[in-house]
């Protein structure tokens, strides 16, 4: 398991609950495009990154994600991942999703009103 070592530049953000991939992307008439919920989430992540003065990671990226769901419903973690990483790329946490080398994602039992994503990212 790769852990962030002392002195490694990293990013830590507390983000809202992302729309599922089924709502992030919209499919109509054989075309796929970013939906309203996807646009709104991307802008929220962008604003949070700017507020934290995030500098993009230039090399390989390790992402550590802790998920606090908004309720007790059964959910697939992988359904959250694509929209979340896409929003992080848009917010310039890194330059391209292909930089992400390791992803660690865990769901906590604790329910948080409206859901919460704690994301830490650092260069390998």
MOPAC internal coordinates of N, CA, C and O (Angstrom, degrees):
PM7 1SCF
backbone

  N    0.0000 0     0.00 0     0.00 0    0    0    0
  C    1.4415 1     0.00 0     0.00 0    1    0    0
  C    1.5203 1   108.29 1     0.00 0    2    1    0
  O    1.2310 1   120.91 1   -46.90 1    3    2    1
  N    1.3089 1   115.87 1   133.10 1    3    2    1
  C    1.4577 1   120.78 1   178.64 1    5    3    2
  C    1.5187 1   109.28 1   -91.33 1    6    5    3
  O    1.2310 1   120.84 1   -53.37 1    7    6    5
  N    1.2816 1   116.00 1   126.63 1    7    6    5
  C    1.4598 1   121.98 1   177.33 1    9    7    6
  C    1.5160 1   108.93 1  -117.53 1   10    9    7
  O    1.2310 1   120.78 1   -26.33 1   11   10    9
  N    1.2913 1   116.11 1   153.67 1   11   10    9
  C    1.4497 1   120.86 1   178.02 1   13   11   10
  C    1.5162 1   109.55 1   -68.37 1   14   13   11
  O    1.2310 1   120.51 1   -53.06 1   15   14   13
  N    1.3177 1   116.64 1   126.94 1   15   14   13
  C    1.4533 1   120.14 1   179.91 1   17   15   14
  C    1.5197 1   110.33 1   -93.55 1   18   17   15
  O    1.2310 1   120.73 1   -23.20 1   19   18   17
  N    1.3049 1   116.21 1   156.80 1   19   18   17
  C    1.4530 1   122.47 1  -179.01 1   21   19   18
  C    1.5202 1   109.51 1   -58.10 1   22   21   19
  O    1.2310 1   120.46 1   -44.52 1   23   22   21
  N    1.3124 1   116.73 1   135.48 1   23   22   21
  C    1.4559 1   121.53 1   178.68 1   25   23   22
  C    1.5204 1   113.30 1    89.94 1   26   25   23
  O    1.2310 1   119.68 1   172.80 1   27   26   25
  N    1.3204 1   118.21 1    -7.20 1   27   26   25
  C    1.4566 1   120.99 1   178.66 1   29   27   26
  C    1.5202 1   108.47 1   -80.85 1   30   29   27
  O    1.2310 1   121.05 1   -49.63 1   31   30   29
  N    1.3239 1   115.61 1   130.37 1   31   30   29
  C    1.4645 1   120.23 1   178.88 1   33   31   30
  C    1.5209 1   108.92 1   -70.71 1   34   33   31
  O    1.2310 1   120.41 1   -50.88 1   35   34   33
  N    1.3055 1   116.82 1   129.12 1   35   34   33
  C    1.4530 1   119.88 1  -177.94 1   37   35   34
  C    1.5137 1   112.19 1  -139.92 1   38   37   35
  O    1.2310 1   122.02 1    -8.51 1   39   38   37
  N    1.3127 1   113.73 1   171.49 1   39   38   37
  C    1.4587 1   123.05 1  -179.22 1   41   39   38
  C    1.5197 1   107.31 1  -124.45 1   42   41   39
  O    1.2310 1   120.12 1   -47.03 1   43   42   41
  N    1.3109 1   117.37 1   132.97 1   43   42   41
  C    1.4541 1   121.61 1   173.82 1   45   43   42
  C    1.5186 1   108.08 1  -129.95 1   46   45   43
  O    1.2310 1   120.85 1   -56.35 1   47   46   45
  N    1.3289 1   115.97 1   123.65 1   47   46   45
  C    1.4613 1   121.15 1  -179.89 1   49   47   46
  C    1.5228 1   110.48 1  -132.28 1   50   49   47
  O    1.2310 1   120.73 1   -33.45 1   51   50   49
  N    1.3063 1   116.20 1   146.55 1   51   50   49
  C    1.4658 1   123.33 1   170.94 1   53   51   50
  C    1.5216 1   105.52 1  -108.53 1   54   53   51
  O    1.2310 1   121.32 1   -63.91 1   55   54   53
  N    1.3223 1   115.08 1   116.09 1   55   54   53
  C    1.4609 1   120.85 1  -172.47 1   57   55   54
  C    1.5186 1   111.43 1  -119.32 1   58   57   55
  O    1.2310 1   121.39 1   -23.32 1   59   58   57
  N    1.3085 1   114.95 1   156.68 1   59   58   57
  C    1.4528 1   120.90 1   174.89 1   61   59   58
  C    1.5254 1   110.72 1   -69.46 1   62   61   59
  O    1.2310 1   121.34 1    -8.18 1   63   62   61
  N    1.3089 1   115.03 1   171.82 1   63   62   61
  C    1.4636 1   122.82 1  -179.27 1   65   63   62
  C    1.5176 1   109.57 1   -72.02 1   66   65   63
  O    1.2310 1   119.79 1   -56.14 1   67   66   65
  N    1.3257 1   118.01 1   123.86 1   67   66   65
  C    1.4699 1   119.77 1  -178.66 1   69   67   66
  C    1.5299 1   111.85 1   -77.08 1   70   69   67
  O    1.2310 1   120.46 1   -27.95 1   71   70   69
  N    1.3085 1   116.73 1   152.05 1   71   70   69
  C    1.4635 1   118.35 1   172.49 1   73   71   70
  C    1.5267 1   108.67 1   -67.38 1   74   73   71
  O    1.2310 1   120.80 1   -28.90 1   75   74   73
  N    1.3113 1   116.07 1   151.10 1   75   74   73
  C    1.4658 1   118.67 1   177.32 1   77   75   74
  C    1.5220 1   108.91 1   -65.86 1   78   77   75
  O    1.2310 1   120.78 1   -17.95 1   79   78   77
  N    1.3071 1   116.11 1   162.05 1   79   78   77
  C    1.4621 1   120.29 1  -179.82 1   81   79   78
  C    1.5262 1   110.33 1   -58.20 1   82   81   79
  O    1.2310 1   120.12 1   152.15 1   83   82   81
  N    1.3280 1   117.38 1   -27.85 1   83   82   81
  C    1.4651 1   121.37 1   178.86 1   85   83   82
  C    1.5234 1   112.70 1   -69.76 1   86   85   83
  O    1.2310 1   120.05 1   160.11 1   87   86   85
  N    1.3380 1   117.51 1   -19.89 1   87   86   85
  C    1.4608 1   121.50 1   177.51 1   89   87   86
  C    1.5272 1   112.38 1  -109.55 1   90   89   87
  O    1.2310 1   120.65 1   160.89 1   91   90   89
  N    1.3146 1   116.36 1   -19.11 1   91   90   89
  C    1.4640 1   120.54 1   178.94 1   93   91   90
  C    1.5249 1   109.96 1   -69.67 1   94   93   91
  O    1.2310 1   121.03 1   132.24 1   95   94   93
  N    1.3172 1   115.63 1   -47.76 1   95   94   93
  C    1.4602 1   122.99 1   177.99 1   97   95   94
  C    1.5195 1   109.09 1  -105.00 1   98   97   95
  O    1.2310 1   120.30 1   -38.79 1   99   98   97
  N    1.3151 1   117.04 1   141.21 1   99   98   97
  C    1.4557 1   122.54 1   179.52 1  101   99   98
  C    1.5242 1   108.25 1  -115.43 1  102  101   99
  O    1.2310 1   120.62 1   -43.65 1  103  102  101
  N    1.3317 1   116.41 1   136.35 1  103  102  101
  C    1.4689 1   122.08 1  -179.64 1  105  103  102
  C    1.5278 1   108.75 1  -114.15 1  106  105  103
  O    1.2310 1   120.54 1   -62.57 1  107  106  105
  N    1.3238 1   116.57 1   117.43 1  107  106  105
  C    1.4616 1   121.82 1   179.70 1  109  107  106
  C    1.5183 1   109.84 1  -141.92 1  110  109  107
  O    1.2310 1   121.18 1   -49.25 1  111  110  109
  N    1.3453 1   115.34 1   130.75 1  111  110  109
  C    1.4710 1   122.01 1   175.76 1  113  111  110
  C    1.5325 1   113.02 1    50.58 1  114  113  111
  O    1.2310 1   121.13 1  -137.52 1  115  114  113
  N    1.3099 1   115.44 1    42.48 1  115  114  113
  C    1.4527 1   120.16 1   177.26 1  117  115  114
  C    1.5204 1   114.91 1    78.03 1  118  117  115
  O    1.2310 1   120.29 1  -173.22 1  119  118  117
  N    1.3181 1   117.06 1     6.78 1  119  118  117
  C    1.4641 1   121.54 1   179.40 1  121  119  118
  C    1.5164 1   109.87 1  -115.88 1  122  121  119
  O    1.2310 1   120.99 1   -28.80 1  123  122  121
  N    1.3138 1   115.71 1   151.20 1  123  122  121
  C    1.4543 1   121.74 1   177.08 1  125  123  122
  C    1.5220 1   107.82 1  -121.91 1  126  125  123
  O    1.2310 1   120.96 1   -49.30 1  127  126  125
  N    1.3235 1   115.77 1   130.70 1  127  126  125
  C    1.4592 1   119.48 1   178.25 1  129  127  126
  C    1.5171 1   109.77 1  -147.06 1  130  129  127
  O    1.2310 1   121.19 1   -14.96 1  131  130  129
  N    1.3139 1   115.33 1   165.04 1  131  130  129
  C    1.4521 1   122.35 1  -179.72 1  133  131  130
  C    1.5232 1   109.25 1   -69.68 1  134  133  131
  O    1.2310 1   120.63 1   -53.91 1  135  134  133
  N    1.3313 1   116.39 1   126.09 1  135  134  133
  C    1.4575 1   121.09 1  -179.65 1  137  135  134
  C    1.5205 1   112.33 1   -82.95 1  138  137  135
  O    1.2310 1   120.87 1    -4.82 1  139  138  137
  N    1.3123 1   115.94 1   175.18 1  139  138  137
  C    1.4710 1   121.41 1  -178.99 1  141  139  138
  C    1.5239 1   111.41 1   -60.88 1  142  141  139
  O    1.2310 1   119.99 1   138.21 1  143  142  141
  N    1.3414 1   117.62 1   -41.79 1  143  142  141
  C    1.4652 1   120.51 1   178.92 1  145  143  142
  C    1.5210 1   110.95 1   -66.08 1  146  145  143
  O    1.2310 1   120.17 1   143.41 1  147  146  145
  N    1.3268 1   117.27 1   -36.59 1  147  146  145
  C    1.4600 1   121.80 1   177.13 1  149  147  146
  C    1.5228 1   111.59 1   -65.05 1  150  149  147
  O    1.2310 1   120.81 1   135.34 1  151  150  149
  N    1.3302 1   116.06 1   -44.66 1  151  150  149
  C    1.4720 1   120.72 1   178.80 1  153  151  150
  C    1.5267 1   110.87 1   -62.04 1  154  153  151
  O    1.2310 1   121.01 1   135.27 1  155  154  153
  N    1.3158 1   115.67 1   -44.73 1  155  154  153
  C    1.4621 1   120.55 1  -179.53 1  157  155  154
  C    1.5263 1   111.05 1   -62.52 1  158  157  155
  O    1.2310 1   120.46 1   137.08 1  159  158  157
  N    1.3282 1   116.72 1   -42.92 1  159  158  157
  C    1.4636 1   120.02 1  -179.49 1  161  159  158
  C    1.5330 1   110.70 1   -67.01 1  162  161  159
  O    1.2310 1   120.36 1   135.79 1  163  162  161
  N    1.3212 1   116.91 1   -44.21 1  163  162  161
  C    1.4735 1   120.38 1   177.85 1  165  163  162
  C    1.5211 1   110.98 1   -55.89 1  166  165  163
  O    1.2310 1   120.32 1   135.21 1  167  166  165
  N    1.3194 1   116.99 1   -44.79 1  167  166  165
  C    1.4687 1   120.90 1  -179.29 1  169  167  166
  C    1.5267 1   111.36 1   -65.80 1  170  169  167
  O    1.2310 1   120.19 1   143.29 1  171  170  169
  N    1.3304 1   117.24 1   -36.71 1  171  170  169
  C    1.4722 1   120.62 1   178.29 1  173  171  170
  C    1.5259 1   110.90 1   -65.79 1  174  173  171
  O    1.2310 1   120.03 1   138.33 1  175  174  173
  N    1.3295 1   117.55 1   -41.67 1  175  174  173
  C    1.4721 1   121.36 1   178.06 1  177  175  174
  C    1.5281 1   109.57 1   -67.07 1  178  177  175
  O    1.2310 1   120.27 1   138.62 1  179  178  177
  N    1.3223 1   117.08 1   -41.38 1  179  178  177
  C    1.4595 1   121.98 1   177.48 1  181  179  178
  C    1.5321 1   110.30 1   -58.51 1  182  181  179
  O    1.2310 1   120.44 1   134.07 1  183  182  181
  N    1.3299 1   116.77 1   -45.93 1  183  182  181
  C    1.4653 1   121.15 1  -179.61 1  185  183  182
  C    1.5287 1   111.28 1   -63.36 1  186  185  183
  O    1.2310 1   120.39 1   138.92 1  187  186  185
  N    1.3241 1   116.85 1   -41.08 1  187  186  185
  C    1.4695 1   120.66 1   178.79 1  189  187  186
  C    1.5326 1   110.73 1   -64.61 1  190  189  187
  O    1.2310 1   120.49 1   138.04 1  191  190  189
  N    1.3238 1   116.67 1   -41.96 1  191  190  189
  C    1.4689 1   120.87 1   178.97 1  193  191  190
  C    1.5256 1   111.01 1   -63.86 1  194  193  191
  O    1.2310 1   120.40 1   139.05 1  195  194  193
  N    1.3287 1   116.84 1   -40.95 1  195  194  193
  C    1.4723 1   120.27 1   177.78 1  197  195  194
  C    1.5214 1   110.56 1   -65.58 1  198  197  195
  O    1.2310 1   120.13 1   139.04 1  199  198  197
  N    1.3255 1   117.35 1   -40.96 1  199  198  197
  C    1.4620 1   121.13 1  -179.78 1  201  199  198
  C    1.5301 1   111.11 1   -62.26 1  202  201  199
  O    1.2310 1   120.48 1   149.94 1  203  202  201
  N    1.3315 1   116.69 1   -30.06 1  203  202  201
  C    1.4609 1   121.96 1  -179.95 1  205  203  202
  C    1.5346 1   112.45 1   -94.11 1  206  205  203
  O    1.2310 1   120.36 1  -173.58 1  207  206  205
  N    1.3386 1   116.92 1     6.42 1  207  206  205
  C    1.4778 1   122.28 1  -179.76 1  209  207  206
  C    1.5233 1   112.54 1    52.67 1  210  209  207
  O    1.2310 1   120.74 1  -133.36 1  211  210  209
  N    1.2990 1   116.20 1    46.64 1  211  210  209
  C    1.4682 1   122.02 1  -177.88 1  213  211  210
  C    1.5247 1   110.47 1   -68.20 1  214  213  211
  O    1.2310 1   121.35 1   -47.60 1  215  214  213
  N    1.3214 1   115.02 1   132.40 1  215  214  213
  C    1.4682 1   122.78 1   171.94 1  217  215  214
  C    1.5232 1   106.83 1  -103.17 1  218  217  215
  O    1.2310 1   119.30 1   -45.31 1  219  218  217
  N    1.3305 1   118.95 1   134.69 1  219  218  217
  C    1.4638 1   119.97 1  -177.87 1  221  219  218
  C    1.5299 1   113.01 1   -61.98 1  222  221  219
  O    1.2310 1   121.04 1   -38.23 1  223  222  221
  N    1.3112 1   115.61 1   141.77 1  223  222  221
  C    1.4596 1   121.82 1   172.83 1  225  223  222
  C    1.5245 1   106.77 1   -79.38 1  226  225  223
  O    1.2310 1   120.31 1   -46.28 1  227  226  225
  N    1.3245 1   117.01 1   133.72 1  227  226  225
  C    1.4628 1   119.99 1  -173.72 1  229  227  226
  C    1.5248 1   114.09 1   -98.66 1  230  229  227
  O    1.2310 1   120.15 1   156.44 1  231  230  229
  N    1.3197 1   117.32 1   -23.56 1  231  230  229
  C    1.4653 1   120.08 1  -177.68 1  233  231  230
  C    1.5131 1   112.37 1  -102.08 1  234  233  231
  O    1.2310 1   120.93 1    25.26 1  235  234  233
  N    1.3298 1   115.84 1  -154.74 1  235  234  233
  C    1.4595 1   121.20 1   176.43 1  237  235  234
  C    1.5198 1   109.99 1   -66.32 1  238  237  235
  O    1.2310 1   121.08 1   -37.21 1  239  238  237
  N    1.3315 1   115.54 1   142.79 1  239  238  237
  C    1.4646 1   121.05 1  -172.47 1  241  239  238
  C    1.5292 1   110.94 1  -117.27 1  242  241  239
  O    1.2310 1   121.29 1   -41.53 1  243  242  241
  N    1.3160 1   115.14 1   138.47 1  243  242  241
  C    1.4612 1   123.35 1   169.38 1  245  243  242
  C    1.5276 1   105.99 1  -106.45 1  246  245  243
  O    1.2310 1   120.51 1   -49.02 1  247  246  245
  N    1.3291 1   116.63 1   130.98 1  247  246  245
  C    1.4644 1   121.13 1   179.97 1  249  247  246
  C    1.5230 1   108.31 1  -120.57 1  250  249  247
  O    1.2310 1   120.88 1   -51.38 1  251  250  249
  N    1.3159 1   115.92 1   128.62 1  251  250  249
  C    1.4625 1   123.42 1   179.17 1  253  251  250
  C    1.5242 1   106.03 1  -118.68 1  254  253  251
  O    1.2310 1   120.09 1   -63.68 1  255  254  253
  N    1.3271 1   117.44 1   116.32 1  255  254  253
  C    1.4575 1   122.30 1  -174.02 1  257  255  254
  C    1.5217 1   109.75 1  -120.52 1  258  257  255
  O    1.2310 1   120.69 1   -51.65 1  259  258  257
  N    1.3263 1   116.28 1   128.35 1  259  258  257
  C    1.4594 1   121.78 1   172.97 1  261  259  258
  C    1.5152 1   107.19 1  -115.13 1  262  261  259
  O    1.2310 1   120.97 1   -52.11 1  263  262  261
  N    1.3266 1   115.76 1   127.89 1  263  262  261
  C    1.4588 1   123.08 1  -173.07 1  265  263  262
  C    1.5285 1   109.46 1  -110.85 1  266  265  263
  O    1.2310 1   120.77 1   -53.31 1  267  266  265
  N    1.3251 1   116.13 1   126.69 1  267  266  265
  C    1.4585 1   122.88 1   174.13 1  269  267  266
  C    1.5309 1   106.68 1  -115.88 1  270  269  267
  O    1.2310 1   119.76 1   -77.65 1  271  270  269
  N    1.3268 1   118.06 1   102.35 1  271  270  269
  C    1.4665 1   120.32 1  -173.39 1  273  271  270
  C    1.5330 1   113.15 1   -66.93 1  274  273  271
  O    1.2310 1   120.76 1   -22.57 1  275  274  273
  N    1.3316 1   116.16 1   157.43 1  275  274  273
  C    1.4582 1   120.25 1  -179.85 1  277  275  274
  C    1.5329 1   113.73 1   -78.55 1  278  277  275
  O    1.2310 1   120.44 1   166.90 1  279  278  277
  N    1.3172 1   116.76 1   -13.10 1  279  278  277
  C    1.4624 1   120.98 1   179.75 1  281  279  278
  C    1.5304 1   108.97 1  -162.25 1  282  281  279
  O    1.2310 1   120.62 1     3.38 1  283  282  281
  N    1.3148 1   116.41 1  -176.62 1  283  282  281
  C    1.4738 1   121.56 1  -175.05 1  285  283  282
  C    1.5302 1   113.65 1   -89.58 1  286  285  283
  O    1.2310 1   119.29 1  -173.11 1  287  286  285
  N    1.3327 1   118.95 1     6.89 1  287  286  285
  C    1.4604 1   120.35 1  -179.45 1  289  287  286
  C    1.5236 1   111.28 1   -61.63 1  290  289  287
  O    1.2310 1   121.00 1   -28.40 1  291  290  289
  N    1.3092 1   115.68 1   151.60 1  291  290  289
  C    1.4624 1   121.83 1   176.53 1  293  291  290
  C    1.5325 1   107.65 1   -71.13 1  294  293  291
  O    1.2310 1   120.49 1   -48.00 1  295  294  293
  N    1.3323 1   116.67 1   132.00 1  295  294  293
  C    1.4664 1   121.71 1  -178.19 1  297  295  294
  C    1.5241 1   110.31 1  -139.03 1  298  297  295
  O    1.2310 1   121.02 1   -28.27 1  299  298  297
  N    1.2997 1   115.66 1   151.73 1  299  298  297
  C    1.4608 1   122.02 1   173.09 1  301  299  298
  C    1.5257 1   108.06 1   -95.56 1  302  301  299
  O    1.2310 1   120.11 1   -58.55 1  303  302  301
  N    1.3240 1   117.40 1   121.45 1  303  302  301
  C    1.4662 1   120.74 1   179.32 1  305  303  302
  C    1.5222 1   111.92 1   -59.90 1  306  305  303
  O    1.2310 1   120.62 1   140.60 1  307  306  305
  N    1.3290 1   116.42 1   -39.40 1  307  306  305
  C    1.4579 1   118.91 1  -176.28 1  309  307  306
  C    1.5256 1   112.18 1   -64.78 1  310  309  307
  O    1.2310 1   120.04 1   160.89 1  311  310  309
  N    1.3189 1   117.54 1   -19.11 1  311  310  309
  C    1.4557 1   120.75 1   178.59 1  313  311  310
  C    1.5295 1   111.56 1   -72.34 1  314  313  311
  O    1.2310 1   119.89 1   160.52 1  315  314  313
  N    1.3129 1   117.82 1   -19.48 1  315  314  313
  C    1.4634 1   122.54 1   178.87 1  317  315  314
  C    1.5272 1   112.21 1   -88.21 1  318  317  315
  O    1.2310 1   120.81 1   153.83 1  319  318  317
  N    1.2977 1   116.05 1   -26.17 1  319  318  317
  C    1.4601 1   121.44 1  -165.88 1  321  319  318
  C    1.5288 1   114.33 1   -66.45 1  322  321  319
  O    1.2310 1   119.24 1   133.30 1  323  322  321
  N    1.3139 1   119.06 1   -46.70 1  323  322  321
  C    1.4636 1   121.05 1  -174.57 1  325  323  322
  C    1.5270 1   112.08 1   -60.92 1  326  325  323
  O    1.2310 1   120.49 1   131.60 1  327  326  325
  N    1.3300 1   116.67 1   -48.40 1  327  326  325
  C    1.4643 1   119.67 1   179.33 1  329  327  326
  C    1.5218 1   112.46 1   -64.00 1  330  329  327
  O    1.2310 1   120.73 1   140.40 1  331  330  329
  N    1.3326 1   116.21 1   -39.60 1  331  330  329
  C    1.4551 1   121.17 1   179.64 1  333  331  330
  C    1.5320 1   110.90 1   -62.59 1  334  333  331
  O    1.2310 1   120.28 1   130.75 1  335  334  333
  N    1.3336 1   117.08 1   -49.25 1  335  334  333
  C    1.4607 1   120.21 1  -179.67 1  337  335  334
  C    1.5216 1   111.58 1   -66.31 1  338  337  335
  O    1.2310 1   120.44 1   142.37 1  339  338  337
  N    1.3255 1   116.76 1   -37.63 1  339  338  337
  C    1.4625 1   120.74 1   177.24 1  341  339  338
  C    1.5337 1   110.21 1   -61.17 1  342  341  339
  O    1.2310 1   120.55 1   135.71 1  343  342  341
  N    1.3179 1   116.56 1   -44.29 1  343  342  341
  C    1.4654 1   120.74 1   179.06 1  345  343  342
  C    1.5312 1   111.22 1   -64.42 1  346  345  343
  O    1.2310 1   120.24 1   142.72 1  347  346  345
  N    1.3271 1   117.14 1   -37.28 1  347  346  345
  C    1.4743 1   121.13 1   178.28 1  349  347  346
  C    1.5250 1   111.37 1   -66.83 1  350  349  347
  O    1.2310 1   120.25 1   143.16 1  351  350  349
  N    1.3144 1   117.12 1   -36.84 1  351  350  349
  C    1.4676 1   121.04 1   175.90 1  353  351  350
  C    1.5235 1   109.55 1   -65.88 1  354  353  351
  O    1.2310 1   120.38 1   134.40 1  355  354  353
  N    1.3186 1   116.88 1   -45.60 1  355  354  353
  C    1.4667 1   122.07 1   178.23 1  357  355  354
  C    1.5335 1   110.55 1   -58.91 1  358  357  355
  O    1.2310 1   120.57 1   143.02 1  359  358  357
  N    1.3343 1   116.51 1   -36.98 1  359  358  357
  C    1.4669 1   122.06 1  -178.87 1  361  359  358
  C    1.5290 1   112.71 1   -80.82 1  362  361  359
  O    1.2310 1   120.42 1  -179.23 1  363  362  361
  N    1.3240 1   116.81 1     0.77 1  363  362  361
  C    1.4699 1   123.56 1   177.26 1  365  363  362
  C    1.5276 1   113.51 1    65.57 1  366  365  363
  O    1.2310 1   120.55 1  -142.72 1  367  366  365
  N    1.3438 1   116.56 1    37.28 1  367  366  365
  C    1.4617 1   118.95 1   169.77 1  369  367  366
  C    1.5230 1   108.35 1   -69.32 1  370  369  367
  O    1.2310 1   120.85 1   148.08 1  371  370  369
  N    1.3182 1   115.97 1   -31.92 1  371  370  369
  C    1.4612 1   126.02 1   172.89 1  373  371  370
  C    1.5145 1   105.93 1  -147.52 1  374  373  371
  O    1.2310 1   119.74 1    -6.24 1  375  374  373
  N    1.3171 1   118.10 1   173.76 1  375  374  373
  C    1.4620 1   120.68 1  -175.13 1  377  375  374
  C    1.5255 1   113.52 1   -87.63 1  378  377  375
  O    1.2310 1   120.23 1   150.41 1  379  378  377
  N    1.3302 1   117.17 1   -29.59 1  379  378  377
  C    1.4630 1   120.14 1  -176.99 1  381  379  378
  C    1.5214 1   109.57 1  -154.92 1  382  381  379
  O    1.2310 1   120.72 1   -35.33 1  383  382  381
  N    1.3348 1   116.24 1   144.67 1  383  382  381
  C    1.4649 1   120.80 1   179.18 1  385  383  382
  C    1.5260 1   112.55 1   -56.03 1  386  385  383
  O    1.2310 1   120.31 1   153.23 1  387  386  385
  N    1.3219 1   117.01 1   -26.77 1  387  386  385
  C    1.4655 1   119.85 1  -178.54 1  389  387  386
  C    1.5261 1   112.11 1   -65.45 1  390  389  387
  O    1.2310 1   119.65 1   165.52 1  391  390  389
  N    1.3268 1   118.27 1   -14.48 1  391  390  389
  C    1.4653 1   121.98 1   176.36 1  393  391  390
  C    1.5218 1   111.95 1   -73.71 1  394  393  391
  O    1.2310 1   120.18 1   159.44 1  395  394  393
  N    1.3426 1   117.26 1   -20.56 1  395  394  393
  C    1.4566 1   120.87 1  -177.89 1  397  395  394
  C    1.5218 1   109.01 1   -73.05 1  398  397  395
  O    1.2310 1   121.35 1   -65.07 1  399  398  397
  N    1.3306 1   115.02 1   114.93 1  399  398  397
  C    1.4614 1   122.01 1  -174.84 1  401  399  398
  C    1.5295 1   112.30 1  -101.04 1  402  401  399
  O    1.2310 1   121.28 1   143.43 1  403  402  401
  N    1.3278 1   115.15 1   -36.57 1  403  402  401
  C    1.4624 1   120.88 1  -178.39 1  405  403  402
  C    1.5262 1   108.09 1  -133.72 1  406  405  403
  O    1.2310 1   121.28 1   -45.87 1  407  406  405
  N    1.3385 1   115.16 1   134.13 1  407  406  405
  C    1.4646 1   121.08 1   174.95 1  409  407  406
  C    1.5210 1   107.86 1  -126.37 1  410  409  407
  O    1.2310 1   121.10 1   -53.59 1  411  410  409
  N    1.3170 1   115.50 1   126.41 1  411  410  409
  C    1.4650 1   121.36 1   173.49 1  413  411  410
  C    1.5214 1   105.81 1  -119.39 1  414  413  411
  O    1.2310 1   120.57 1   -57.76 1  415  414  413
  N    1.3292 1   116.51 1   122.24 1  415  414  413
  C    1.4614 1   120.44 1  -176.85 1  417  415  414
  C    1.5121 1   109.35 1  -132.59 1  418  417  415
  O    1.2310 1   120.50 1   -50.63 1  419  418  417
  N    1.3191 1   116.66 1   129.37 1  419  418  417
  C    1.4562 1   121.06 1  -179.12 1  421  419  418
  C    1.5291 1   109.25 1  -134.10 1  422  421  419
  O    1.2310 1   121.21 1   -39.25 1  423  422  421
  N    1.3236 1   115.28 1   140.75 1  423  422  421
  C    1.4629 1   121.36 1   176.44 1  425  423  422
  C    1.5241 1   107.89 1  -100.27 1  426  425  423
  O    1.2310 1   120.61 1   -50.53 1  427  426  425
  N    1.3070 1   116.44 1   129.47 1  427  426  425
  C    1.4588 1   121.71 1   176.06 1  429  427  426
  C    1.5270 1   109.15 1   -89.66 1  430  429  427
  O    1.2310 1   120.68 1   -26.57 1  431  430  429
  N    1.3275 1   116.31 1   153.43 1  431  430  429
  C    1.4619 1   121.03 1   177.34 1  433  431  430
  C    1.5237 1   111.71 1   -73.29 1  434  433  431
  O    1.2310 1   120.76 1   152.59 1  435  434  433
  N    1.3250 1   116.15 1   -27.41 1  435  434  433
  C    1.4623 1   121.15 1  -177.37 1  437  435  434
  C    1.5312 1   110.23 1   -64.73 1  438  437  435
  O    1.2310 1   120.52 1   -51.78 1  439  438  437
  N    1.3223 1   116.62 1   128.22 1  439  438  437
  C    1.4590 1   122.70 1   176.32 1  441  439  438
  C    1.5241 1   108.26 1   -90.49 1  442  441  439
  O    1.2310 1   120.43 1   -45.05 1  443  442  441
  N    1.3339 1   116.78 1   134.95 1  443  442  441
  C    1.4603 1   122.97 1   178.77 1  445  443  442
  C    1.5292 1   107.56 1  -120.89 1  446  445  443
  O    1.2310 1   120.30 1   -49.07 1  447  446  445
  N    1.3131 1   117.03 1   130.93 1  447  446  445
  C    1.4530 1   121.77 1   179.84 1  449  447  446
  C    1.5300 1   110.63 1   -49.79 1  450  449  447
  O    1.2310 1   119.83 1   -53.99 1  451  450  449
  N    1.2981 1   117.92 1   126.01 1  451  450  449
  C    1.4662 1   126.14 1  -178.64 1  453  451  450
  C    1.5323 1   113.66 1    70.12 1  454  453  451
  O    1.2310 1   119.64 1   178.80 1  455  454  453
  N    1.3278 1   118.28 1    -1.20 1  455  454  453
  C    1.4613 1   121.89 1   178.35 1  457  455  454
  C    1.5149 1   112.35 1    80.14 1  458  457  455
  O    1.2310 1   120.97 1   -23.72 1  459  458  457
  N    1.3193 1   115.75 1   156.28 1  459  458  457
  C    1.4656 1   121.68 1  -178.11 1  461  459  458
  C    1.5173 1   109.24 1  -149.34 1  462  461  459
  O    1.2310 1   121.10 1   -40.54 1  463  462  461
  N    1.3192 1   115.50 1   139.46 1  463  462  461
  C    1.4603 1   122.72 1   173.54 1  465  463  462
  C    1.5249 1   107.18 1  -119.60 1  466  465  463
  O    1.2310 1   120.34 1   -57.77 1  467  466  465
  N    1.3288 1   116.95 1   122.23 1  467  466  465
  C    1.4652 1   120.90 1   170.96 1  469  467  466
  C    1.5172 1   106.13 1  -102.41 1  470  469  467
  O    1.2310 1   120.46 1   -59.83 1  471  470  469
  N    1.2977 1   116.73 1   120.17 1  471  470  469
  C    1.4569 1   122.12 1  -176.32 1  473  471  470
  C    1.5115 1   109.98 1  -121.25 1  474  473  471
  O    1.2310 1   120.78 1   -53.12 1  475  474  473
  N    1.3103 1   116.11 1   126.88 1  475  474  473
  C    1.4596 1   122.44 1   172.42 1  477  475  474
  C    1.5239 1   106.98 1  -119.37 1  478  477  475
  O    1.2310 1   120.72 1   -44.75 1  479  478  477
  N    1.3002 1   116.23 1   135.25 1  479  478  477
  C    1.4635 1   120.83 1   178.43 1  481  479  478
  C    1.5204 1   108.37 1  -139.00 1  482  481  479
  O    1.2310 1   121.04 1   -38.62 1  483  482  481
  N    1.3156 1   115.62 1   141.38 1  483  482  481
  C    1.4556 1   120.55 1   178.31 1  485  483  482
  C    1.5154 1   109.48 1  -151.64 1  486  485  483
  O    1.2310 1   121.61 1   -17.70 1  487  486  485
  N    1.3284 1   114.52 1   162.30 1  487  486  485
  C    1.4626 1   120.79 1   179.85 1  489  487  486
  C    1.5261 1   109.49 1   -79.43 1  490  489  487
  O    1.2310 1   120.83 1   -41.86 1  491  490  489
  N    1.3056 1   116.02 1   138.14 1  491  490  489
  C    1.4806 1   120.93 1   177.84 1  493  491  490
  C    1.5077 1   109.64 1   -67.04 1  494  493  491
  O    1.2310 1   120.10 1   180.00 1  495  494  493

